[in-house]
Amino acid sequence: MDAFTAGLLQRIRTTESDLTKARETGDDFLADVEQGELDDLRRLAAEHGVEISAASV
């Protein structure tokens, strides 16, 4: 796995975790921000052929 792919998958994992925490604490604004970031990261992964299911492991 190259550095780009590894970094992207790590950012996805981190953002998923941050999104979960924001939802659990009821921080709707932060949840919206994290969801937007996650959507952007998933789009970037798709554009570069990165399999994102590996990020959720």
MARLO-783721 format. One record per residue: x, y, z of N, C-alpha, C in turn; residue in one letter. Coordinates in steps of 0.05 Angstrom, whole numbers, padded with zeros to 5 digits, always signed. Example, Ala and Ser with C-alpha at 12.3 -4.5 7.8 and 13.67 -1.06 7.14 Angstrom:
<sites>
+00264-00114+00156+00246-00090+00156+00264-00066+00156A;+00257-00045+00142+00273-00021+00143+00258+00001+00157S;
</sites>
This chain:
<sites>
+00017-00023+00000+00000+00000+00000+00018+00025+00000M;+00012+00043-00017+00028+00068-00019+00020+00087+00003D;+00036+00108+00006+00032+00127+00028+00006+00142+00024A;-00001+00149-00001-00026+00163-00006-00050+00147+00004F;-00051+00121-00004-00073+00103+00004-00074+00100+00034T;-00051+00095+00046-00050+00091+00075-00060+00116+00089A;-00051+00139+00081-00058+00164+00093-00088+00169+00090G;-00099+00164+00067-00127+00168+00061-00144+00150+00079L;-00136+00124+00080-00152+00105+00097-00150+00113+00126L;-00128+00123+00135-00125+00132+00163-00143+00156+00168Q;-00144+00175+00150-00161+00198+00153-00190+00190+00153R;-00198+00170+00137-00225+00160+00137-00232+00148+00164I;-00214+00131+00174-00219+00118+00201-00222+00139+00222R;-00204+00159+00222-00205+00180+00243-00231+00196+00241T;-00239+00203+00217-00263+00219+00212-00288+00203+00220T;-00288+00177+00214-00311+00160+00222-00313+00160+00253E;-00290+00157+00266-00290+00157+00295-00299+00184+00307S;-00289+00206+00295-00297+00232+00304-00327+00237+00299D;-00338+00227+00277-00366+00230+00271-00383+00214+00292L;-00374+00191+00298-00388+00175+00319-00389+00189+00345T;-00366+00200+00353-00364+00215+00379-00383+00239+00379K;-00383+00254+00357-00400+00277+00355-00429+00270+00357A;-00437+00248+00344-00465+00239+00346-00472+00230+00374R;-00453+00216+00386-00458+00206+00414-00461+00228+00434E;-00447+00250+00430-00448+00273+00449-00470+00293+00441T;-00484+00288+00419-00505+00306+00410-00496+00332+00398G;-00471+00333+00389-00460+00357+00376-00468+00356+00346D;-00491+00367+00340-00501+00366+00313-00484+00381+00293D;-00473+00404+00301-00456+00420+00283-00431+00404+00276F;-00418+00394+00296-00393+00378+00292-00399+00353+00275L;-00422+00340+00280-00430+00317+00265-00433+00324+00235A;-00445+00347+00230-00448+00356+00202-00421+00361+00189D;-00403+00374+00204-00376+00379+00194-00361+00353+00188V;-00362+00335+00207-00349+00309+00203-00361+00293+00180E;-00388+00294+00177-00401+00280+00155-00392+00292+00128Q;-00390+00318+00127-00380+00331+00102-00352+00323+00095G;-00335+00322+00116-00307+00313+00112-00306+00284+00103E;-00322+00267+00115-00323+00239+00107-00333+00236+00079L;-00353+00251+00071-00363+00250+00043-00341+00258+00024D;-00326+00279+00030-00303+00287+00013-00282+00266+00011D;-00275+00254+00034-00254+00233+00034-00263+00209+00018L;-00288+00201+00020-00299+00178+00005-00298+00185-00025R;-00305+00209-00032-00305+00217-00060-00276+00216-00071R;-00257+00226-00055-00229+00226-00063-00219+00197-00066L;-00227+00180-00048-00220+00151-00050-00231+00139-00076A;-00256+00145-00082-00268+00134-00106-00254+00144-00131A;-00247+00169-00131-00233+00181-00154-00206+00168-00159E;-00194+00158-00138-00167+00146-00141-00167+00115-00138H;-00191+00104-00139-00193+00075-00139-00185+00062-00113G;-00188+00076-00091-00180+00065-00065-00205+00051-00053V;-00202+00026-00045-00223+00011-00033-00227+00020-00004E;-00250+00032+00002-00253+00044+00028-00264+00025+00049I;-00273+00002+00041-00283-00017+00062-00261-00025+00080S;-00236-00023+00071-00213-00030+00088-00209-00010+00110A;-00220+00014+00106-00216+00035+00126-00232+00030+00151A;-00253+00015+00149-00271+00011+00171-00264-00014+00188S;-00242-00026+00182-00234-00051+00195-00223-00045+00223V;
</sites>
